[in-house]
Amino acid sequence: MKRGGRPVTTAARVHARFTRADVRGAVAGLRGSVSFQAPLREYTSFKIGGPADVVVEPADIEDVCLVVKQARARKIPLFVLGGTNLLIRDGGIRGIVVSLVRLRGIKEEPGSVLYAEGGVGMPTLIGYAIRHSLAGLEWAAGIPGTVAGCVVMNAGTKLGEMKDSIKAVRMVTMTGRIIEVEAAQVRFEYRRALLPRGIVVGVWLQLTQGVRSEIERVVKDYLRYRRDTQPLAMPSAGCVFKNPPNDSAGRLIEAVGLKGARVGDAEVSLKHANFMVNRGQARAADVIALIGEVRSTIRRRTGVRLDLELKIVGET
């Protein structure tokens, strides 16, 4: 199983051991949807990615437990979609890809706590918080990913990070058990959370009671700022590189004249140099080549090594 882009076992090694019948057996009995040879570009904000052997959308957490147990019994790898900082290679992903889009329940609990299932989109969650006058998620305005994805990558902006609000995380372990992990048990780092291996299926968020009009104002102001400075209208995967210490990856890329650089339909955004956009028919190979060009140019011209914030997964 993979979590946050880190394989527990390599897809290539496992692929040699399982058959199409194994895959069908692993998804048998699910109440959610099952799609074979599904194009993964439909599931990513980049609109790039080859096919999966099968994509499943579990109906609920019990369905997640079932597919985990059945995949484990047949030694078939799982990959969970959720974050937007993701590039899937053109060969797609072998094994079972899990989309949590049907896990979209939200409920308010006492003490200004929100519980959201893993497939809830962050825009939906922010809208719910605004309607209930709950503050603490304004930093996430404009992030299109899911709750689970934002937890796994500790998503953040200049206003805050996911870790600032997490009270506890609900997970399905690699053996198919449901567990709850308190925030104090999780080590949060820049753009990642060191969680137990498994699938994030829900999160409790500790928010604060606020004034609806003020929360709306902050969200609208930050959305306006992001629209003015980031290419939100074009397919992308958010920031490609982590910011180096005391500097900005976007500033460095712009300073060496790489805004607008292209490989095929992959382009360094003219609006924000730390974004790469898909101008229509970009392949993962184009994006990867452009990443290599940017990194080598920055290293040669400035001596700085840019580390990826983008997660690259799948088969070449």
Secondary structure, DSSP 8 states (H G I E B T S, - for coil): -EETTEESS-HHHHHTT--HHHHHHHTTT-SSEEEEEEEGGGGSTT----EEEEEEE-SSHHHHHHHHHHHHHTT--EEE---SSEEE-TT-EEEEEE--TT---EEEETTTEEEEETT-BHHHHHHHHHHTTEES-GGGTT--SBHHHHHHTT-EETTEEGGGTEEEEEEEETTS-EEEEEGGGSEEETTEEE--SEEEEEEEEE-EE--HHHHHHHHHHHHHHHHHHS-TTS-EEEESB---TTS-HHHHHHHTT-TT-EETTEEE-SS-TTEEEE-SS--HHHHHHHHHHHHHHHHHHH-----B-SEEES--
